[in-house]
């Protein structure tokens, strides 16, 4: 699975979308996002973000018809000065909205607050994840916590709440914004007794602080695993040839995805695979296990302030699913489809390992560090497929040009480079524009390659939302960690997934920034991106690659055909794992708020491959410490929607007429309209799960 959307913990749902795989990352992302899905920023992902909408702003509302100019913050002092100024500004705005000065519209007042936060806080929160200077990152995180405290207080402001209650909406868009705002105030505890209200605010702020610390430990993990060249047999030389050496001349391999994944998938020595797999499983360490336990306990305490027995009950009641029972029922259906298929997949891996070792299958055991290696081995043997063979066809920059060309073909938009001074030399800026009028539509930033202390997965930060009421243009930042030598087909799929999140924001045409783009319900936010994943497996789509890169060798038809057939292999393993993640998340946020490690050991221990003693996977499961707490099921839920949406493009994935209708009816409406209604309008019928379960069973 892919993305996760995250957010600045108390605000909206528009920040981070991160892509995930068998090892979830964080989102929104997303979420991701490793996912996805949403809120402000992963560092602040408290309960408010689950409320449903982001709210704040008036920094640069409107009047700017051109691209966003990324602010220049060179050191921690710049960040501190900027933070002091914006917090003072936000406080003054809150007082004006509460007083109703000039009889102003309370919705507009809250919208201005949202815009201010986006323009001047979201950028700092983003820099905490990508800037190379630790002092600046730490200062940005400190500002996030100040903003979280402001957010917690704002949504408990009784005067603003009373004004919202008395406000009469003029149309359905205003009515939806008002409902979202009222839900955010209610979920912040505005209606609680004073002592409980204070307790809610304190819990919310502490959950934000804990989530921030959890993510920082994962992001700044500098673990390097030493290997001799002989131990790296089978691993592409480009992965390790430039790795630093230790005192004994061994190559030091990091745990970033471009380093870790090729080793665990390609190393012929099982001891090599085991060592790097164990190191990867133990990122975050005991400190993060303790932090995750505290987050679970405090989320449960928060829910109980509202008379609910669990945090899952509290969070899911605001989402498409509506209640925990409906989620459990859906997950039960998924398990029914994948359970036996997982066993067949493991039998195939066992047979491959037995053939490799010359042992009898019944006497051969597949270990967890064997799974990725033998999945790739079976794909090579059965489908003559090696993902690395795609790298020569998909240079990174050409891959970016390709997804932009695809977006242009489907959604009638253009992209042109912008000259801006950014946070790192690798970062790029693009203006998104309308080809007919040449007018600017949005701004997009890209940061494609790994480096120390950078966010380690793939994700999108929605830095600004669109607002037609004052001509405000959206801005997003897409972050990945790709190999500079080229992308695999899986990685091209990841790029297109994340680009889907960026397009959701860039093509938004909502009245309020608070409802823009990915500011939608958590269990819908991944659907538009997951739908686009299907495009990279279509030869008609990949043909666009030669238009943007004539020098790139076309993907041979038989290679793509083998890749398409190979997608069916190991679906049982993949989606049983996603089912486990979602079920674990719900268990962790159930009425008991149990021990994260003991619960994981028990639940993973009940799976066919079992639990490996000495590992602590939950210590790096950043989705749960951030915006996807009690929401990891959203990856599967939104995938069902994505497969249903895809049926509209089944005849022609490049149909610009359908693309335009999708752009205007789904992407353009953001959170202004309930997701069920959006999908129903687009498909011309109510959404269903049939397409998903048919795809899952292929």
N, C-alpha and C positions, 0 to 999 in steps of 0.2 A: 504494500500500500504506500501511499505517498504523503501528502502534505498535512501540515497542521497549522491552524491559524492561531496566533496568540495575541496578546494585547497588553497594554499597560495596565495592568490590573485594576483598574477601577473605572475605566472610562468606557470606551466603546469597544467594538469588536473588530477593529480594523487594522490590526498591526501585522501580525506575523503569520505566515503560512509556511509550514515546513513539511518537507516530504519525508516519508518514512519507508522503510523496507522491512525485512524481517527483524531488524533492530531499530525500534522506534527512536526518534530523536527527541524532539521536544514535544510544533507547533507544535494552526493556527491553525506551527507553525505552526501547525500546523500543522495539525494541524499537522506537518508538517510537521512537519507541515513538516518527514519526518515530519512535515505537516502545516501549514493549513490554517487546525483551524484550525472568542476572538475578541479582541480587546485591544488594548493599547499595546502593551508590550510585554513580552514574555517575562520581564522582570517583575512586573506588577500584575499578577494575575489573580487577584482575589476574587471574591464572590461578586463584586460589582460588575466585573466584566461579563459575568454570566447573565447579567440582568437582561441584556439584549440590545443595548444601543450605546453609542458613545456619545458623550455630550460635552462639548466645551468649545469655546472659541471665539475670538475675533481678532486674530492677529492681522491677517492680510486679507480679510474677507473681500473678495471680489475684485475689483478694479484691475487686477493683473491679468491681462489677456494673453500673456506670453508664458514661456516655460518657467518653472520654479528654479530659483537659483539657490544651490545648496549653501547653507551658511558656513562661514569659515571659523572653525574652532580648532586652534592649534595646540592648546595645552589646557591643563586642568583649570587654570585661572580664568580662561575664556568661558569655560563651562559654568564655573561658579558665578561669574558676573551675569551671564545670560540667565541662569536659573533664578538668581535673586530678582532680576527684573521681571521675568515672566510670572513668578509667584506673586509678586506685588500687584501686577496687572490683573491676574486672575482673581485675587482677593477683592480688588476694587470693583471688578465686574460683578462678582457674586453679590456684593453689597448693593449695587445698583439694581440688579435683577430682583433681589429680595424686596427692595423698597418700591419697585414698580415705578421708578423715576420717569416722569413724563408719560405715565400710563402706557409704557411700551409693551409690546407683545411678548409674553413670557417665553414662547417658543423661539422667537428670534433672539432673545437674550441668552437662552441656553445654547442656541446654535452658534452665537458669537463666542461663547466660552469654549465650545468645541473647536472652533477654528483656531483660536489662540493656542490651545493645547497642541493641536496638530502642527501648527507652524513653528512652535517654539519649544515644545517638550518632546514630541514624537521623534524629532530628529536626534535629540540627545539620547533618548532611549535606544534608538537604532545604533548610534555610534558606540554605545556600551557593548555592542555585539561584534563590531567590525573594526574599530579603530586600533592601530598597532600600538598606541601608547597606553600603558596600564594606568598611569596617573589620570589621564583623560577619561578612560573607561570608568575608573572608580568614581570620579567626580560626576559622571553622567548617571551612574547608578545611585549616587547620593541624591541627585536631583529627582530621579524617579521616585524615591521613597518620600521626598517632600511632596511631590505631586500626588502620590497615593494618599498621604495624610489629608491633603486639600480635598481630594476627590471624596474620601470617606466623610469628611465634614459637609461638603457641598450637598451630597445626596441625603443628608439628614437635616437640611435647612427647612424648617417648618413653614417659613414665610413663602419660599419659592414653591414648596409642595402645595400650599393652600392656593397659590395663584394658578398652578397647573390644574388643580381640581375645579377651580371656578372658570377656567378658560373654555370657550366654546369654539370647537374646530370648525373651519369654514368648508372643508372638503375631506375626502378620505385620506389624502396624504397627510394633512395636518392631524387628522384623527389618529392615524397610525403613529406618528411622531409623539403625540401626547400620550398615547397608551404606553409606548416604549419608555418614555420619561417617567411616567408614574410607576411603572414596574421597577425601574432602577431605584427610585426613591424608596419604594416599599421594600425592596430587597436589601437596601442599605440600612433599614431599620428606622425610618422616619416616624413610623407609627408606634414604635415600641415605647414602653415606659422609660423614663430618663436613665435609670441605672442600666437597663438592658441595651438602650441605645448607645451608651458609652462603651459597654462591653462589646457590642457589635463593631464599633469603630476601632477599638483596640485590637480585636481579633483580625479584622480586615487588614489593618496595617501590618500586623505581625505575620500574617500569611504571606503578604507581599514580600516582606523582608526575608522570610525563610525561602520562598521560591526563588528569589534573586540569588541567594547564597548557593542554593542547590545548582542552579544553572551555571553559575560562575565556576564552581569546582569542576564541572564537566567541560566547560569551554576552555579553561586554562590548564587542563590536564596535560602535562608534558611527558607522560610515560613513553619510553622508547624501549623496544624489546631487541636485544642483541642476537644476531644470527651470523654464522659463517656463510660464505658463498655456497658451500656444499649443502647446508641446511635449507637454502633458498632454491634448490633445484626445482624447476618447473615454473617458478615465478618469473614473469617477463623482466628482462634485465633493466628496462627503463624504470621499473618500480624501485629498484634498490641500488642501482649503479652510482647514483649521486647522493645516497644516504650517508650521513656522517659515520665515522669510524670510532669505536671505543679504543681503550688502551691496548686491547688484545687484537685489534684489527678486524673486529666483527662489525657488520653493518647494523646501525641502529634504526629500526623501523618504527615509525610512529603509528598512532591509532586513528589518524584521519582516514576518511573513506578511500581516497586514492591510493593509500598505502596498505591499509588493513584488508580491504576487500580482495585485491589480487592475491595476497598471501593466503588467506583462508580458503580461497577458491582454487588456487593453482599449485600450492606447495605440495610436492609429492611426499615429503616426509611428514608422517602424522604427528610427530612430536613438535614440529614447527607449527603446524596448524593449531595444535592444542595450546601451545604457549601463547601465541598471539590471541587466540580466542579467549583464553582465561583472562588475559590482561584487558581485553576489550570489555568483557563482562563485568570487570571489577572497577571500572571508572567511577569516580565519585566516592567510592569507599564507604567505610563505616559512618563517616560524618554525614553523608547523604542519606544513609538508611535512617539515622536518627532524625534528620531533618524531615524526611518524608513521613515518618511516624508522627512527628509533631504537627505537620501540616494536616494529616488525616484527623488527628484528634481535635485540632482547632476548627477545622471545617465542620466536623460533627457538632461541636459546641455551638458554632454559629447557626447551624440549621435548627438546633434545639431551641434557640432563642425565639424562633418563629413557630414553635410547636410541632416541628417535623422531626421524625426519628433519625433521619440520615441526610447527609449532604447530597446523595444521589437524588433523593426526593426533592430537595430544595432546588437543585440545578435543573433537573430534567423537566420540571413542571413548566418551564419557560421555553422549551424547545419543541420541535416538530413532534417528537415522540410523545410528549405530554406526561408520561409517567413511567416509572421503572418497570412495571409489569409489561408494558408494550415493548420495551427494549428487550427484556428477557425473552419474550415470545419470539421476537425477530431473531435474536441470537440462537434460540433453539432451532429455528428453521435452518439457519446457516449450518449449525452443527450437524443437523440431519443430512445435509447434502455433502459435507466434507469429511465426516468421520471415517467412513469406510475407505474413501479415496485416500486419506492420509495413510492408512495402513498399507494400501497398495503401493503408494509412493515409497514408503519405508522398505517394503519388500524389494522394490526395484533397486534401491540404494544398497541394500544388503547383498543382493545378487552381484551388483557391480563391484562392491568391496571384496566379496568372496573371489570373484574372478581375478581381481587385481592381486590379491594375496595368495591365491591358489588354495583357499580353504573351502570347506563345505558351507553353504549358505546357513544351514541350521546351527553351525558352530561359530558364526560370524556376527559380531555386534556392531551396529552403527552408533558411533558416539556423536555428541552434538557438534564437535569440531570437525566431524567427517561430513556433515550434511551438505554444506555448500560445495565442498570439493566434489562429492559424488553426484550431486545434482548437475554440476557442470560436466562431469565425466560422462554421465548418461546422455546429456545433450550432445556431446561430441560424438559418442559412439552411435547413438540412435538417430541423430539428426545431422551429423557432421557439422555441428554448430559450435563456434568459439566466439564469444562476445568480443574478444579483442580484435577479431578480424574486421570489425566495423570501424575501428579507430581511423584507419586510413581514409575512410569515406566521409567521416564527420569531423573535420577540424573544428576546434571550439568557436572561432569567430564566424566561420561559415555556417555553423550550426545556429548561431544567433541570427544571422542573416536569413537563414531558412525559416525559422519560426516567425520572424517578422514578415517574410514574404507570404507565409501561410495566413497570418492574421490579416494582411492586406487583401489577400484574395477572398477570404471568407467575410471579413467585416468592414472592408472598404476604409482602411486606415493606412497611413504611411509613417515611416520612422526615419529620422535623420540625426546624425551625431551632433552633440552640443559640446562646445569647448567650455569646460568648467574645472575649477580646482576642487578636487574631491579628497576624501579621507585617505586614499592610497593610490599609488600610480596605476594599479591594476583596474581600478574602478572606472566605469564609463558612464556617460550621460547621453540620453536620447530625447529628442522631442517627438511626441506622437502628434500627428497632424492629419487634417482632412485633405485628401488629395484634390478635391474639386475647388475648394476655397483657399487652400493652403493655410487655413487658420489653425492655431495650436489647439490641441485637445487635452494633452496631458504631458507629464514628464516621467521618464523611466530611468532608473539607475541600475547598473549591473556590476556585480563583483563576483567573478567566476572561479577564482583559483584559491587553493588552500594556503594558509600561512599560520604561524603560531598565534594562539589565543583568539583566532577568529571563530565565529559561530561555525560549528562543524558539520552542518547538514545542508539541506537545500530549503530555502524559505523565501517568502515575500513579506516585506514590511509595507503596509499601506500608510504612507506618511501624511497624505492629505486626501480628503474626500471631495468629490465634486459638489457644487451647490449652484443650481441654475438661478436661484433667487438673486445672486449677486455676481454671476459669471466666474465663480471660483473653479479653477482647474485642478484635477487630481494629480497626485504624485505617488510613485511606489518605488521600492528598491528590491531587486531580485538578487539573492545571494546563493551561490553554489560552491562546490569544492571539486571541480573537475580536473582531470588530467590534461595538462597543456598539450600533450601529444595527440589528443583526439578523444571523441566520445564513443562509448559503446551504444548499441541500440537502446539498452535499458537507460543509459544516461541521457540519451536524446529524448526518451520518453519523460524522464524526470524534468528536463529543461522545458519541455512543452507543458507539462503539468504546472510548473511554477509560473510559466508565462500565462497560463490560463488564469491564475490568481491576479497577475498584474493587469491583464485585460479586463477582468471583472471590475477592477478599480478604474482603469483608464477610460473605459467605455461607459462608465456610469453617467447617468444624466438625471440625478435626483435633485429634488428641491433643496434638501438639507444635507450637508456633509455628514451629519450624524447617521443618516440612512444610506450613505453611499457605498457602492462597491461591495466589499466583503463584510460590511456591517449587517449581516444576516444571521439567522439562527444557526447555531453551531453545527447542527446535524444536516445543514444544507450547504455550508460554505465550501466543502470539498467537491461538490457535485460538478460544477462547471469545469474544474480542472481535471477531475478524473475522466470526464467525458472526452477531453482532448487527447488523452493518452492513446486512444484507439487509432488516432490519425497516423502515427509513425509506422504502423503495420500495413499501410495501404500504398501500393506502388504508385498510384496516381498522385498521392500527396508527396511522396519522396522524390518524384520527378521534378518538383519545384527546386530541389537542391541544385540541379544543374543550371537553373536559371540564375541563381545567385552566386554559384561557384562553378563556372564552366570547366575549371582545371581539376575539380574534384572527381575522382573516379566514381561512376555510378555504382550503386549497390547492385550486384548481379541478381537477376530475378530469382534464380534458384536459392541463393543465400537468404533472401527475404522470405521466400516461401518456407524454407526450413525454420526460420525464426518464428514465423506465424504458427507452424505446427508445434514447435517446441513450447509455446506458451501454455499448452494444455498440460504439459508435464509438471508435476510437483505442485499443482494448484491445491491439492489436498493439504500438503505440508504448509504452504503459504497461508491459506485462509484458516486452517486450524490454528495457526500461530496468531493470526489476527483475532480470531475468536477468543483465544486464551488471553491476549492483552485486554480486550474489551471486558471479558468476564472478571479478570483480576482487578481492573479499575473499578468495576461496580462493587466487587467484594470489599475493596479497600475503603470505599466511600459508603458502605452500608451502615446499618444501625450500630454495629459494634466497633467500627474504626479499628480493625485488628492490626497486629504487627505486620508491617510490609514484608519483612524477610520470611517470617514463618508462613505467612499466607502464600507467598510466591513459591516457596519450597514445596508446600503441600500441593498447590494447583499444578505447577509444572511437573511435580513428581507423579501426578496422575495421568500424564500424557505418555504416549508410546515411547518417546525417547528419554523421558524421565528428567530428573533434576540432578545437576552435577554439584556435589558438595564442594564448598570453598568458593563458589561463585555468588555474586550479588547483583544480578541484573537490575533490580529495581533502583539501585543507587545511581543509575544514569538514565532512568526512564523519565526524561524531562517533561514529557507531555503531562504527566500526572502532577508534577509540582507546579506546573503552569496552567495555561488556560484550558487544558483538556481533562482536568479532574472531573470524574464522573461523566466524561464525554468521549472517551476513546472509541466507543461504539460508533461514533459519528462517521468514522472512515468506512465502515461497512454499510451503514445506513445511507450515506450520501452516494456510495458506489451503486447502490440499487437505483437511486434517482438518476445517476449519470448514465447507466446502461439504458434506462427508459428514455432519457433525452436523446441518446445516440440513435435511437430508432428513426428519428426525424431526418438523420443524415445518412441512413443506411444505403440509399440508392446512389447518392453522390456526395462524398465527404467534402467536395469543393463547391457545392451548390451555394452561390452567393445570395440567392433569393432567400433560402432558408437561413443562411448565416445572418443576413440583415434582420430577418424577423426575430432570430434568437438574440442578436445584439440589442435590439430595441425592446423586446418583450421580456427578456430574462436578465441579461447583464446590465442593461440600462436602468432597470428599476431598483437595483440594490435591495435594501430592506424596506422600501416603501410599501411593498405588497407582500402578503404572506407567501412563503415558498410554495405551498400546495396550490395556491391560486395561480402563481406564476407558471408553474409546470402545466397545470390544467389548460391555461390559455394557450400556451405554446404548442402542446401536443393535441389540443382539441378534444381531450378526454381526461378523466382523473388519472393521476399517476398510479403505477402498480409495480410489483416486484417480479413479474413474470420474466421480463427480459434479463434481469440480474440472475435469477436462478437457472435460467437456460444457459447463460454465459458461464456461470460458475460450474455447471455440470458438463461443459464441453471438454 
